[in-house]
Amino acid sequence: MKNPNDSFLRGRIRSVKFAIRGMWLLITTEDSIKAQLFFGVVATILGFYFEISNIEWMVQFLAIGMVLVAEALNTAIEKVADFIHPDYHKKIGFIKDIAAGAPSFAAFISLIIAGFIYIPKINLLF
């Protein structure tokens, strides 16, 4: 909540504090984020192993970020939906299913990106 007595700088610092708290809550409470972080770490290790280029690093981190953002937004939508209507409701289920589709799209696209980066490098090993 915005404090009217905060200066511009103090307001930004508070915003960063809330953002870091949100990331921590996601990492410590959501299994889907933990799984995606694990895959992100694996991709990062592979990047070092295969010595990918700077452009490949940028694309890889954009893909990892895209998946994590989609997972975070999906979690937020599901939490709001559960808060509004805790019991099963057909329309809430529809909304949650659509929200779950976003990280699925992001993960699928990131797998395609990983294929473009790593398949040629794996083929060079054999």
Secondary structure, DSSP 8 states (H G I E B T S, - for coil): ---TT--HHHHHHHHHHHHHHHHHHHHHH-HHHHHHHHHHHHHHHHHHHTT--HHHHHHHHHHHHHHHHHHHHHHHHHHHHHHH--S--HHHHHHHHHHHHHHHHHHHHHHHHHHHHHHHHHHHH-
